[in-house]
Amino acid sequence: MTDVVERAPETVSTRRPPLAVRPVAAIAVVAAAVLLFSASRYGYFGDELYFLAAGRRPAWGYADQGPVVPMLARLMDTLAPGSYLVLRLPAVALTVAAIVLCAMLAREFGGNATAQALAAAGYATSPFLLLQGALLTTNAVDTVLWVIITWLVARWVRTRNDLLLLAAAIVTAIDVQVKWLVPFLWIALAVSAVLCGPRGLVLRPMLWAGAGVAVLLSVPELLWQSRRGWPEILMTQVIGGEQGILGGRLLFVPMTLELAGWLAGPLLVCGLVGFLLRKSLRPYRFLGVAWIVLELVFMITGGRIYYSAGLDAVAIAAGAIVVVTAIGGQPAVPRHLLTAGVLTVVGGAAFYVLRATPWLPAERVEPPRSNSEAAIAISVYGKFGWPELSDAVVDAYRRLPDADRAHAVIIADTYWQASALDELARDRLPPIYSPSRGWGYFGAPPDDASVYLVVGSYELVLQSQFGEVTPIGLVDTRLGFPGNTQQVTLWRCTGLLKSWADVWPDWMHL
């Protein structure tokens, strides 16, 4: 039987520099302050409203995610009802933890205090890696769980303590209930370990025992998905269509580096080169190869450019070691110029993060000039307009005749709209339905409603289902997201033509 603790190979030193507590803590504190400020701005993001709505409808799975984030949203909303700042605290805490873990990865690779601080700064000045933590989203949670997994695996390379692999598998079991991306991480790690070593990683009994636990815990969600035609897999087709809009495969890697930021991007490239060329990083080379494998897989399959962001921390940490070693050795350019260049990049990256922070009050935020501009700044514009939309729908509902109000229901065109109404006006409105995303699986409208108050949608679509379709209002907020709170028509629909049991599956969309 394999011992739980096995002596590390001679190529990996079992001694590591002390953790750079003060500089790393200082960076983490500043990042936490930026995140808390950003998290306190404007209002609920559309997806956050959806998670709150899903949390009020507990299930083993949802059309586009697992149950972890909806349950987390429900917990935070129970602790502080209506507080979007409290709702976002788990994402803030996880992101700050990832900054510290990035420094600990640099330490695990043998980096000194300067390398650890530079690694932490690289993560903390990446607008994507940092500011995604100002919202409670599946990606904010998934990215950090990947950082935890890779840190545990990196420690295993040095210590050969198989309990670390068991811990990584437990984190994986949690992450599977967030998104279905983490199996790609393990496949990439396994393939890379077989190619580059340590080949024994894929043979450890504790790893496979943990994998069994992860699969067992995933059975309820798998059953939920299979009984509904695997909607989470179908979501990949929707996501794959975005790639052409965002530049296609040709720009996939450049956009990935741009997303990382001014400092993290160059560190990431240096780290990937370091994994391949530096002797001290050779035992961890499979981590860099895994990043490349995942990037290629997601580029070919049409994944989003940030899907592999959870592996950025290992490359940033390795890159910090490469840069610090270059400064301390015999650089090709004078050391003082190289140091000044690094400090300039760090300062510029920090300035870029501060520039991307939502400082402006809502009244000074400019509305989007186009749908594409709104899509690019979705995390900003997706926070506006929900109270106005809710009030407009409530007003339209109250203006209905008493007889209609007694048997009316709401149908929202998008899952953001339905979720906003559910969060902000459910005590003032009749039952709410939507064919969009997970809402379509929450249930179809009843056939016996006298009036269907429809939010959004197209007149021709509505005329195929109702005998009478009448516009009764228009929502067009100054700030908001097109099609959700801007250019949204409210319709009064009567005279149902077909049973919802027959029509709803055709209306449902992801």
Phi, psi and omega in degrees: 000138181287132178295150178296320180248122181240141181298134181294152178297154184296340182285347179245119178292135180279350179264143180228149178299159177296152176290132180283077190299310187295305181295321180293318178297321180297317179296318181296321180294315179297317179298319178298321179296316178298317181295316181295322177296313181297322182290343182267005188261140163075286183166189180297139169278150185307316180293326177298319176299322179295318179296323177296317179295318179295322179296332176280355178232071187303137178207163177286343179197168178224170186298331189230012183189172173271185187274353189296308184293317174302320179291324176294318177298318180295320179299312183293325179288332175290321179291321181217082184303132176080004181261108178287338175292312179297322178304325186270354184301320177300321179294320177298311182298318180295319181293319176297320177299322179295324177299314179295318180294329176297318175296320179292330173295317177300319176297318180298327178279001179099011182285143179279188184300321180295317179296320179296316179295320180294321178297314179298319179295322178299314179294317186286342179254011172274113182305323181286308184297325181277301192286346172295339179284358176273000177229147174273101179227164178297324182291323178299322179282314183299317181301314182291323178297325175296320178298318179297315181299314183291327175295317179298319179294319178297320176295324178297322179304322181277317189263335186056031175274107187291345175297333176295323178291323176296318177297319178297322179293324178294318176299321177298318179300323177291317185293328177299331179278000175260300178215162180264034179266333188297331173301327176298322178300312183291324176297316179296319179296317181295313180299316182292322179295321177295321182286318190247348189085159000283118185293337180293345182303317186282355182254000185289125180302322182295326178296315181288329174295317177295323177297323177296320177297317180298317179294317181299317180290341181272351185302314180302318179292321178298321178295318178300315181294316184296324181287348182242015175082023176057057181297330181293329175286321178298333178301331181297330178292322177295316181293322180300330178290344181284335189300321179296325179292325185266017174114349177075187184294330184299323183259009186299307182291313177303320180290328175298316180291322178296322179296327181294326177113173186297322181264312183296325180299305177299322177298321180299315179295315178300322180293318178297320176294319180297320178301324184278330190247330186277132181296320183294335180264359185302319179299340182254012185304326183298334178292318177293320178295323178298321178299315181295318180299313181296320179299318179293318181298312183290329177293318183287321185274356179085026177287169178283154188292342181261008183298327181267010185298336179294341177267356181298327185300320181293322179288322177298316180297315178295321178297324177298321178294317180300314183293314182295321177296321179296320179293320183279346181266228180244079183292157180291336176246159180308141185300321183292327177289321179295318178297316179298322178296318179297315180297323178295317179295318178300314179296318178295322178294319178297320177297321180296321177296314180297324178293327180276352179286138184285079181282325188293140170293159186304321184292344180258357177285130180280140177292156179294140180275348179201165177297324180292322177296320177296321180294321179293319180258042186298326182291342176269302186290338177287359179261354187252156169092350185292317177298320179295318178299313181298316180296322180294319179292319177299317179297317179296321179294317182292336179279354176290151174302153183306317182298323179288319181299327183294337183226042180255156172222163179252135171236118179260143183289322183242157180291333174295313180299312180300320182291321178297316178296323180293324181279318190260344187216016184295336178278356181242002186230159172287182180306144185247137179225159174200142176275002190269134176049225183295335180299327179300331180271354176285345177134156180268156177296159177283154179281341188264012176290143179277329180222138174246112178270107187259130180258110181085210181074181184246146185298319181296323178295315181294323181293340177283349183240339184234147178284331181227125180232116184230126175288132182234004180181164178221130175252123180212081184287153179297314177246138180162190182249127182306136180084350179245313176232357178239140182054047182248118178271139173260131185241141170257117186240133178222169177074065181300130183266329182223153178294141179297331178300329179274326189268325189303317178302328178284330179284328183299138180209157181253000000 
